[in-house]
Structure formats: C-alpha cells, structure tokens
C-alpha cells in the first residue's frame, strides 16, 4: 500500500470529520427554527419531541468540498468526478425536498430514475462484469438498466433501515471505510480520499445522531449515503475486477439487504404497499427483546464489521474466500428467520404464509378505507364532520368501542410522537398482531387529521 495514499486518505478523513463537527450543530439550529422537523407520524421513530431531519446537509457539504479538492490535487482524474458530484447533489436534493414537503413514493422513484439516467449518461455505469480467471460478460444494451437498478436500489435500502438512531449513519460509515480500503488496495488514491471524507463526515454526524439523537439523516442524508456506496463501488473497481468489488459491496451491505428483503416479503404477503412503514425491522425486534438502543447499535455494527471483513477478504485473496462470504450471509439469514420470524421448520413457513395470505383481503379493505379517509380530510369542512365519518369507517373494518365485547383486545398506535391512539378489537375475530396490522393502515390518515382537527 502506498504510504502517501494512506496519508492523503487520513487527511481527507480529518477534513470530513471537521466539516461535520462544525456543520451539524448549524443544521440542528435550522431545525430549531422549524425547518425540516420530524414529527414521527410518517415514520416509526419514537421520539417525544420533534427532531430536525437535516443531518445530510453537513455530509453533502463535506462531499462537495472534497470533490473540489480532489480535482485540484489529482487533475488527471478530474473526468470521473462530475457524475458522482451531480448524482450526489440530485439524489440528496430529492430526499431533502421530501424531508421538507412530502413527495410520495412514485414521485421519488421517478426522480431517482432520472438521476440515475443522468449519471449514466455522464459516464458512470456498469459496462461488463469481469472476474479474474473466469472471463468477462459484456452487458451491451443491459448496461443502462443494470446501472440504474444498482444506483436506485442501494439508496432505497439505506433509506428503509433509517428508522433507528445511529443505524444508517453507522452502517454508511462502515461501508465507506470498506470501499476506501478497496480503493487503497487498487491504488486509486482519489477514490480513497473521497471514501474517507465520507467516513469522517459520518463519524462527526454520529456524535449528534447516536441515541438519543439530536438530529436525523432524513431521506436526503440516507439517499446520499446510499448513492455514495453505489457509485463508489463502481468507481473503485478496476477494469479487471468489476464483479469482485460489487460482490464485496453486496456482502458488506448484508444487514440492510436482508432486512429490506424480509420487509418486502412481509409487506407483499400481508397485502401492504412495499413502502408502507412498519416496526418489524431487525432493530425493532431486538428492541422488543429488551435490548437497549446502544446495545442494538453496537451489535449491528459488529455484524456489519464482520461482513465487511468477509467482503474485503475476497479482494485480498483474489476471490478464493467468496464461499465464506456467502456462507456468512446464509447463516445471518437463517438466524433472522429463526429468532425474528419464529420459523423453525418448513411447516412453520407454510402455515405462516397461508395465514398471511388468508388475511390479505382484510388488509386490502382497510387500506382502501384509509385511502377514502385521506380524501375526506380534504373534503370535510370541519372536524366534527370528519371524525364522525372516521369512527364509522373504523367500525366498518371491525373495531369496537371500549367495553362493547367481553373479550376485547386493546391496540395502541403511536402517532406524531404523542400518547398512543387506542383501538379495540374482538379476540374472537383476530389476534393482537392481526388487529395491529389493520390499525396501522389508518395511522397516517389519523395523524394527518389530528394535525388539522385535534380530536
């Protein structure tokens, strides 16, 4: 390893850390003026007071400034940085827009597609997969869709796990460090400098984001981290080892990838939209097991570190440890199925899937009623009119008044960081978990109506 390259990387790490330490308190002060506050009614965060969602600002500032310095120090490599800078700015801007004013999943996806296409047109893409000793595969016309999918999926994976103080930032720090080490190994000093700038910036941000968080990443920060990981995994690839670096990134991203995969399967089987928020991610389940937030974070960081080392070993051993990396991911998957989803055998899997599919129509009906209530929020002229419609709808899907049935189940739904909203269902018509899933369908519209007409 080039000692001068390592020195440059450490200097850029310090630069990113300094920018975050100075910039994050400034972003917190912006939030104190009412800009970009998170009230938790659209998220699963359980804060008691509003928290600013502007943590991506100092990280974006560090990234943009570092690109300027890198181009000045390494002018011969200047051509590779415009797509990364433009893509980072666009992806962060899209997320920031959503933090300030909700865009909706479709608009965000469209914005991500446009951003990925722009970045591809500027020269950042996957043209072929090459594995040393195994030949290469030219993608040809598939280069665009494969690149776009990669540049969109990774940011969304990071964003989906950003529901717990310090989680996305810590995983992003681990991934940026991993890709920085890969760049140093491949003698790509400029790429290493950028990666370690992000490492420093994320470390500085985590000082303020570690539980209890004073500031959140927001969608902007999560998208920025995800795009950085996706783009650096392409930029830090040598022409002879593109597939290898992507595999390293995939294995190092094992925790968020598995968490997202289980979330997509879970929501699909239950009949929820894929972007419907829930509290059944890995960190939520660990919290219900009684672990503190700090212990959960340190445990997940440790797993991410092991996965990163398994990924890096593929680079260091010219691919011979690939089976070990895949094996670690398989073991992690089996652990999650066994302890988080309580699936001990194939019979358990079959029974759970059959029960979930059997309840899909109930959930679909509740979601349809919630969509109608979204329109009623705009149509109704006053709170009395809306809440009358709301309570009729709640009864239509099966909820009852307190004390109305002898075997009632009390269901609590958090909204807007306030005291839980309580609903009641009949034990004869469903379990606690099943009633909870139906109640969750109405949480967003309930919170929206509470803001307009407090019940």
Buried (B, 14 or more C-beta within 10 A) or exposed (E): EEEEBBEBBEBBBEBBBBBBBEBBEEBBEBBEEEBBBBBBBBBBBBBEEBBBBBBBBBBBBBBBBBBEBBBEEBEEBEEBBBBBBBBBBBBBBBBBBBBBEEBEBEEBBEBBEEBBBBBBEBEBBBBEBBBEEEEBEEBEEEBBEBBBEBBBBBBBBBBBBBBBBBBBBBBBBBBBBBBBBBBBBBEBBBBBBBBBBBBBBBBBBBBBBBEEBBBBBBBBBBBBBBBBBBBBBBBBBBEEBBBBBBBBBBBBBBBBBBBBEBBEEBBEBBBBEEBBBBBBBBBBBBBEEEBEBEEBBEBBBEBBBBBBBBBBBBBEEEBEBBEBBBEBBEEBBEEBBEBBBEBEEEEBEEEBEEEBEEBBEBBBBBBEBBEEBEEBBEEBEEBEEBBEBBEEBBEEBBBBEEEEBEEBBEBEBBBBBBEEBEBBBBEEBBEEEBBBBBBBBBBBBBBBBBEEBEE
